[in-house]
Amino acid sequence: MNTTQQKKDAFERLLTIMDELRAGCPWDQKQTLESLRHLTIEEVYELGDAILDHDLEEIKKELGDILLHVVFYAKIGSEKNAFDIADVLHGICDKLIHRHPHIYGDVKVADEQEVKANWEKLKLKEGKKSVLEGVPKSLPAMVKAQRIQEKARGVGFDWDHEDQVWEKVNEELEEFREACESGDEQHQMEELGDLFFSIINYARFKNINPEEALERTNKKFIQRFQFLETESAKDGKSLSEMTLEEMDHYWNLAKKY
């Protein structure tokens, strides 16, 4: 692995290249904080895909892309005389030290949960009015639900046992069924949201990341459906003309791969 000095040299090289691109490349010169935003979100999702695929080489590449964006934002910040990369780095270092008093202070913790609880309490002392303020509004709904639940747990607002959560899942499932029978679409939507929220809560108790679990199912479905398309085409069949029973035949074959 690289030495500390080699890591510093590599980071300095990236900063130099960023300066050169901002000075000489028409595309890079045109970019703003706002124009980069959607590109950054795409890069994070691409990193997420690489992590799910356990592709270490791709993870390395995507981390590079994200690091470029961090440096790019800092460069624009320096041009506005607002902040530069050193401010960004010192800012995160200061926050990490402040929020880890069990490492850099004399606070004692017994486990991970106490660390999380202290983290949320420190946020409130820093001036935040709610422990939920740190949940980004633009997060996908499933991820947001998980983060909301985790933050609430950090201050003690949580179920005691997973059996209680499972009971809540069943309760919400029954309420959703009743809403569907009522024909009230708005009520159905509300109850479905409650059901999703309770399932995500149970997944948290089982240490299952619901977003990852669903994405794995998405990938599995895509693979099997594309197998169905490919293999049925080899047999001269068209999906639009096949019966569900015929499709099931190929679907069951796909499960073996």
One Martini backbone bead per residue (centre of mass of N, CA, C, O) as a GRO file, in nm:
protein
  257
    1MET     BB    1   0.103   0.032   0.009
    2ASN     BB    2   0.079   0.351   0.061
    3THR     BB    3   0.215   0.613   0.179
    4THR     BB    4   0.161   0.907   0.327
    5GLN     BB    5   0.312   1.073   0.113
    6GLN     BB    6   0.172   0.947  -0.137
    7LYS     BB    7  -0.110   1.045  -0.058
    8LYS     BB    8  -0.045   1.345  -0.060
    9ASP     BB    9   0.053   1.357  -0.354
   10ALA     BB   10  -0.213   1.261  -0.484
   11PHE     BB   11  -0.388   1.493  -0.378
   12GLU     BB   12  -0.222   1.723  -0.502
   13ARG     BB   13  -0.258   1.633  -0.794
   14LEU     BB   14  -0.565   1.677  -0.802
   15LEU     BB   15  -0.560   1.980  -0.734
   16THR     BB   16  -0.395   2.064  -0.981
   17ILE     BB   17  -0.586   1.956  -1.200
   18MET     BB   18  -0.827   2.126  -1.117
   19ASP     BB   19  -0.697   2.398  -1.177
   20GLU     BB   20  -0.643   2.339  -1.480
   21LEU     BB   21  -0.937   2.283  -1.567
   22ARG     BB   22  -1.062   2.554  -1.469
   23ALA     BB   23  -0.865   2.726  -1.663
   24GLY     BB   24  -0.892   2.540  -1.962
   25CYS     BB   25  -1.184   2.407  -1.951
   26PRO     BB   26  -1.492   2.469  -2.072
   27TRP     BB   27  -1.660   2.273  -1.898
   28ASP     BB   28  -1.536   2.331  -1.616
   29GLN     BB   29  -1.592   2.640  -1.621
   30LYS     BB   30  -1.920   2.608  -1.631
   31GLN     BB   31  -1.943   2.501  -1.359
   32THR     BB   32  -2.159   2.441  -1.079
   33LEU     BB   33  -2.310   2.354  -0.802
   34GLU     BB   34  -2.578   2.285  -0.952
   35SER     BB   35  -2.465   2.118  -1.203
   36LEU     BB   36  -2.328   1.889  -1.014
   37ARG     BB   37  -2.544   1.755  -0.840
   38HIS     BB   38  -2.662   1.524  -1.028
   39LEU     BB   39  -2.385   1.393  -1.075
   40THR     BB   40  -2.328   1.312  -0.783
   41ILE     BB   41  -2.569   1.128  -0.745
   42GLU     BB   42  -2.487   0.926  -0.964
   43GLU     BB   43  -2.214   0.844  -0.838
   44VAL     BB   44  -2.332   0.723  -0.578
   45TYR     BB   45  -2.498   0.502  -0.720
   46GLU     BB   46  -2.257   0.367  -0.857
   47LEU     BB   47  -2.124   0.287  -0.596
   48GLY     BB   48  -2.357   0.115  -0.492
   49ASP     BB   49  -2.341  -0.096  -0.718
   50ALA     BB   50  -2.048  -0.188  -0.665
   51ILE     BB   51  -2.099  -0.289  -0.378
   52LEU     BB   52  -2.319  -0.503  -0.449
   53ASP     BB   53  -2.101  -0.647  -0.656
   54HIS     BB   54  -1.814  -0.663  -0.527
   55ASP     BB   55  -1.639  -0.433  -0.694
   56LEU     BB   56  -1.335  -0.310  -0.624
   57GLU     BB   57  -1.248  -0.165  -0.883
   58GLU     BB   58  -1.509   0.006  -0.910
   59ILE     BB   59  -1.496   0.142  -0.637
   60LYS     BB   60  -1.237   0.296  -0.689
   61LYS     BB   61  -1.345   0.465  -0.925
   62GLU     BB   62  -1.593   0.594  -0.781
   63LEU     BB   63  -1.432   0.736  -0.559
   64GLY     BB   64  -1.283   0.920  -0.753
   65ASP     BB   65  -1.531   1.069  -0.860
   66ILE     BB   66  -1.622   1.180  -0.584
   67LEU     BB   67  -1.361   1.328  -0.513
   68LEU     BB   68  -1.374   1.522  -0.747
   69HIS     BB   69  -1.632   1.664  -0.652
   70VAL     BB   70  -1.522   1.773  -0.389
   71VAL     BB   71  -1.298   1.942  -0.520
   72PHE     BB   72  -1.483   2.107  -0.703
   73TYR     BB   73  -1.650   2.246  -0.484
   74ALA     BB   74  -1.404   2.375  -0.342
   75LYS     BB   75  -1.313   2.545  -0.581
   76ILE     BB   76  -1.570   2.715  -0.602
   77GLY     BB   77  -1.556   2.820  -0.310
   78SER     BB   78  -1.287   2.977  -0.350
   79GLU     BB   79  -1.398   3.170  -0.576
   80LYS     BB   80  -1.614   3.285  -0.348
   81ASN     BB   81  -1.472   3.314  -0.068
   82ALA     BB   82  -1.583   3.068   0.137
   83PHE     BB   83  -1.404   2.803   0.058
   84ASP     BB   84  -1.183   2.526   0.098
   85ILE     BB   85  -1.034   2.224   0.128
   86ALA     BB   86  -0.923   2.283   0.412
   87ASP     BB   87  -1.192   2.356   0.541
   88VAL     BB   88  -1.325   2.085   0.491
   89LEU     BB   89  -1.121   1.907   0.644
   90HIS     BB   90  -1.128   2.054   0.919
   91GLY     BB   91  -1.429   2.028   0.966
   92ILE     BB   92  -1.441   1.713   0.985
   93CYS     BB   93  -1.228   1.678   1.202
   94ASP     BB   94  -1.364   1.844   1.425
   95LYS     BB   95  -1.627   1.678   1.433
   96LEU     BB   96  -1.506   1.401   1.502
   97ILE     BB   97  -1.378   1.484   1.770
   98HIS     BB   98  -1.636   1.595   1.909
   99ARG     BB   99  -1.812   1.310   1.846
  100HIS     BB  100  -1.549   1.148   2.005
  101PRO     BB  101  -1.509   1.143   2.338
  102HIS     BB  102  -1.417   0.830   2.363
  103ILE     BB  103  -1.135   0.917   2.218
  104TYR     BB  104  -1.084   1.253   2.288
  105GLY     BB  105  -1.180   1.180   2.580
  106ASP     BB  106  -1.366   1.078   2.895
  107VAL     BB  107  -1.571   0.901   2.763
  108LYS     BB  108  -1.790   0.626   2.822
  109VAL     BB  109  -1.848   0.318   2.638
  110ALA     BB  110  -2.009   0.004   2.561
  111ASP     BB  111  -2.134   0.071   2.266
  112GLU     BB  112  -2.274   0.158   1.969
  113GLN     BB  113  -2.537   0.285   2.087
  114GLU     BB  114  -2.391   0.497   2.266
  115VAL     BB  115  -2.258   0.644   2.036
  116LYS     BB  116  -2.519   0.733   1.891
  117ALA     BB  117  -2.646   0.882   2.128
  118ASN     BB  118  -2.419   1.093   2.165
  119TRP     BB  119  -2.433   1.210   1.882
  120GLU     BB  120  -2.725   1.329   1.909
  121LYS     BB  121  -2.672   1.504   2.161
  122LEU     BB  122  -2.452   1.682   2.033
  123LYS     BB  123  -2.629   1.806   1.814
  124LEU     BB  124  -2.816   1.958   2.010
  125LYS     BB  125  -2.583   2.129   2.140
  126GLU     BB  126  -2.520   2.267   1.847
  127GLY     BB  127  -2.850   2.367   1.778
  128LYS     BB  128  -3.041   2.155   1.724
  129LYS     BB  129  -3.393   2.101   1.742
  130SER     BB  130  -3.360   1.816   1.591
  131VAL     BB  131  -3.272   1.487   1.520
  132LEU     BB  132  -3.412   1.515   1.216
  133GLU     BB  133  -3.244   1.739   1.060
  134GLY     BB  134  -3.023   1.530   0.926
  135VAL     BB  135  -3.247   1.457   0.720
  136PRO     BB  136  -3.273   1.450   0.402
  137LYS     BB  137  -3.526   1.548   0.188
  138SER     BB  138  -3.404   1.390  -0.088
  139LEU     BB  139  -3.441   1.124   0.004
  140PRO     BB  140  -3.529   0.831  -0.027
  141ALA     BB  141  -3.790   0.702   0.141
  142MET     BB  142  -3.654   0.446   0.256
  143VAL     BB  143  -3.399   0.579   0.366
  144LYS     BB  144  -3.542   0.789   0.540
  145ALA     BB  145  -3.687   0.595   0.731
  146GLN     BB  146  -3.432   0.467   0.845
  147ARG     BB  147  -3.302   0.729   0.958
  148ILE     BB  148  -3.530   0.812   1.145
  149GLN     BB  149  -3.519   0.557   1.323
  150GLU     BB  150  -3.223   0.580   1.411
  151LYS     BB  151  -3.246   0.862   1.546
  152ALA     BB  152  -3.466   0.790   1.749
  153ARG     BB  153  -3.301   0.569   1.891
  154GLY     BB  154  -3.065   0.760   1.993
  155VAL     BB  155  -3.303   0.882   2.216
  156GLY     BB  156  -3.503   0.616   2.290
  157PHE     BB  157  -3.710   0.589   2.038
  158ASP     BB  158  -3.826   0.259   2.090
  159TRP     BB  159  -3.835  -0.056   2.079
  160ASP     BB  160  -3.756  -0.339   2.271
  161HIS     BB  161  -3.878  -0.558   2.066
  162GLU     BB  162  -3.928  -0.738   1.775
  163ASP     BB  163  -4.215  -0.847   1.839
  164GLN     BB  164  -4.348  -0.565   1.841
  165VAL     BB  165  -4.291  -0.503   1.542
  166TRP     BB  166  -4.435  -0.747   1.418
  167GLU     BB  167  -4.710  -0.667   1.529
  168LYS     BB  168  -4.719  -0.401   1.368
  169VAL     BB  169  -4.711  -0.521   1.089
  170ASN     BB  170  -4.979  -0.679   1.114
  171GLU     BB  171  -5.153  -0.435   1.177
  172GLU     BB  172  -5.091  -0.279   0.909
  173LEU     BB  173  -5.187  -0.499   0.717
  174GLU     BB  174  -5.482  -0.496   0.810
  175GLU     BB  175  -5.534  -0.193   0.751
  176PHE     BB  176  -5.476  -0.215   0.450
  177ARG     BB  177  -5.694  -0.419   0.381
  178GLU     BB  178  -5.932  -0.241   0.477
  179ALA     BB  179  -5.872  -0.005   0.284
  180CYS     BB  180  -5.913  -0.166   0.021
  181GLU     BB  181  -6.216  -0.236   0.085
  182SER     BB  182  -6.319   0.070   0.095
  183GLY     BB  183  -6.198   0.247  -0.166
  184ASP     BB  184  -5.993   0.448  -0.031
  185GLU     BB  185  -5.716   0.579  -0.170
  186GLN     BB  186  -5.594   0.760   0.050
  187HIS     BB  187  -5.602   0.544   0.274
  188GLN     BB  188  -5.429   0.337   0.128
  189MET     BB  189  -5.173   0.507   0.114
  190GLU     BB  190  -5.134   0.547   0.418
  191GLU     BB  191  -5.123   0.240   0.494
  192LEU     BB  192  -4.888   0.164   0.314
  193GLY     BB  193  -4.684   0.349   0.449
  194ASP     BB  194  -4.707   0.216   0.729
  195LEU     BB  195  -4.617  -0.064   0.637
  196PHE     BB  196  -4.339   0.009   0.533
  197PHE     BB  197  -4.234   0.135   0.796
  198SER     BB  198  -4.260  -0.129   0.967
  199ILE     BB  199  -4.074  -0.308   0.793
  200ILE     BB  200  -3.823  -0.133   0.820
  201ASN     BB  201  -3.812  -0.160   1.125
  202TYR     BB  202  -3.770  -0.467   1.131
  203ALA     BB  203  -3.513  -0.473   0.964
  204ARG     BB  204  -3.346  -0.318   1.173
  205PHE     BB  205  -3.368  -0.541   1.396
  206LYS     BB  206  -3.228  -0.753   1.172
  207ASN     BB  207  -2.994  -0.608   1.016
  208ILE     BB  208  -3.148  -0.493   0.755
  209ASN     BB  209  -3.114  -0.349   0.446
  210PRO     BB  210  -3.377  -0.249   0.258
  211GLU     BB  211  -3.246  -0.125   0.009
  212GLU     BB  212  -3.062  -0.367  -0.054
  213ALA     BB  213  -3.276  -0.586  -0.066
  214LEU     BB  214  -3.441  -0.461  -0.302
  215GLU     BB  215  -3.207  -0.439  -0.506
  216ARG     BB  216  -3.153  -0.742  -0.521
  217THR     BB  217  -3.433  -0.808  -0.632
  218ASN     BB  218  -3.415  -0.639  -0.884
  219LYS     BB  219  -3.173  -0.787  -1.007
  220LYS     BB  220  -3.303  -1.067  -1.011
  221PHE     BB  221  -3.541  -0.996  -1.193
  222ILE     BB  222  -3.384  -0.898  -1.437
  223GLN     BB  223  -3.227  -1.159  -1.492
  224ARG     BB  224  -3.482  -1.344  -1.528
  225PHE     BB  225  -3.629  -1.180  -1.747
  226GLN     BB  226  -3.396  -1.187  -1.956
  227PHE     BB  227  -3.395  -1.491  -1.978
  228LEU     BB  228  -3.681  -1.518  -2.082
  229GLU     BB  229  -3.637  -1.354  -2.339
  230THR     BB  230  -3.399  -1.516  -2.461
  231GLU     BB  231  -3.510  -1.814  -2.452
  232SER     BB  232  -3.778  -1.765  -2.604
  233ALA     BB  233  -3.646  -1.657  -2.864
  234LYS     BB  234  -3.494  -1.922  -2.934
  235ASP     BB  235  -3.798  -2.061  -2.963
  236GLY     BB  236  -3.979  -1.843  -3.121
  237LYS     BB  237  -4.091  -1.646  -2.897
  238SER     BB  238  -4.340  -1.420  -2.773
  239LEU     BB  239  -4.437  -1.254  -2.500
  240SER     BB  240  -4.715  -1.134  -2.610
  241GLU     BB  241  -4.804  -1.458  -2.689
  242MET     BB  242  -4.776  -1.564  -2.410
  243THR     BB  243  -4.837  -1.741  -2.146
  244LEU     BB  244  -4.799  -1.763  -1.813
  245GLU     BB  245  -4.711  -2.061  -1.815
  246GLU     BB  246  -4.479  -2.024  -2.016
  247MET     BB  247  -4.323  -1.818  -1.851
  248ASP     BB  248  -4.281  -1.996  -1.597
  249HIS     BB  249  -4.088  -2.195  -1.725
  250TYR     BB  250  -3.852  -1.989  -1.761
  251TRP     BB  251  -3.843  -1.883  -1.472
  252ASN     BB  252  -3.763  -2.157  -1.342
  253LEU     BB  253  -3.500  -2.178  -1.498
  254ALA     BB  254  -3.366  -1.916  -1.392
  255LYS     BB  255  -3.337  -2.017  -1.088
  256LYS     BB  256  -3.086  -2.218  -1.166
  257TYR     BB  257  -2.870  -1.956  -1.219
   0.00000   0.00000   0.00000
